[in-house]
Amino acid sequence: MNVSLKIVQGGKREFERTGIYPEYLLFYFPELKRTWQVKLRNETQRGYLKIKGMNQFEYVYKNGNCKIKSNAAKTFTKIEDVLMMMCD
């Protein structure tokens, strides 16, 4: 499965409101030409990426490492292409 992940930290608007820099996971699937943005709320997080309301992928994020699997797959695959990015 070809997928890349960006861990994005920052965001002026939310920082001005809450005083906390938010973190987001940006999943990109080149063969689908599709990007999902998920707000990171905990150091360990599990969730689903959906297309038209249907679960297509399941991810598990833990301390900077992320694994993902499609609905058809039985096992999780570690995402190797991970980039950390800070922005204002």
PEFENMO-V582907 format. One record per residue. PHI is phi in radians with two decimals (999 if undefined). PSI is psi as a letter, one per 20 degrees, with the letter a starting at -180 (none if undefined). Layout:
phi->PHI psi->PSI
phi->PHI psi->PSI
//
This chain:
phi->999 psi->p
phi->-1.67 psi->o
phi->-2.55 psi->q
phi->-2.09 psi->q
phi->-2.30 psi->p
phi->-1.99 psi->p
phi->-1.78 psi->o
phi->-1.81 psi->p
phi->-2.04 psi->p
phi->2.08 psi->r
phi->2.63 psi->o
phi->-1.06 psi->g
phi->-1.08 psi->g
phi->-1.22 psi->h
phi->-1.10 psi->h
phi->-1.13 psi->h
phi->-1.33 psi->g
phi->-1.92 psi->h
phi->1.41 psi->j
phi->-2.17 psi->p
phi->-1.33 psi->p
phi->-1.34 psi->q
phi->-2.16 psi->q
phi->-2.29 psi->q
phi->-1.80 psi->p
phi->-1.97 psi->o
phi->-1.63 psi->p
phi->-2.23 psi->p
phi->-1.97 psi->o
phi->-1.07 psi->h
phi->-1.22 psi->h
phi->-1.60 psi->i
phi->0.92 psi->l
phi->-2.39 psi->p
phi->-2.16 psi->p
phi->-2.08 psi->p
phi->-1.99 psi->p
phi->-2.20 psi->p
phi->-1.28 psi->p
phi->-1.53 psi->o
phi->-1.84 psi->h
phi->-2.41 psi->r
phi->-1.21 psi->h
phi->-2.12 psi->p
phi->-2.56 psi->q
phi->-2.24 psi->q
phi->-2.91 psi->a
phi->-2.20 psi->q
phi->-1.85 psi->p
phi->-2.00 psi->q
phi->-2.21 psi->p
phi->0.90 psi->l
phi->1.39 psi->i
phi->-1.87 psi->p
phi->-1.13 psi->p
phi->-1.90 psi->h
phi->-2.40 psi->q
phi->-2.07 psi->p
phi->-2.19 psi->q
phi->-2.31 psi->o
phi->-1.96 psi->p
phi->-2.59 psi->o
phi->0.87 psi->l
phi->1.55 psi->i
phi->-1.86 psi->q
phi->-2.36 psi->p
phi->-2.12 psi->q
phi->-2.50 psi->q
phi->-2.58 psi->q
phi->-1.51 psi->r
phi->-1.08 psi->h
phi->-1.35 psi->h
phi->-1.43 psi->q
phi->-1.67 psi->h
phi->-2.11 psi->q
phi->-1.42 psi->q
phi->-2.04 psi->p
phi->-1.29 psi->p
phi->-1.44 psi->o
phi->-1.51 psi->h
phi->-1.59 psi->n
phi->-2.04 psi->p
phi->-2.20 psi->p
phi->-1.79 psi->p
phi->-2.43 psi->p
phi->-1.96 psi->p
phi->-2.51 psi->r
phi->-1.71 psi->none
//
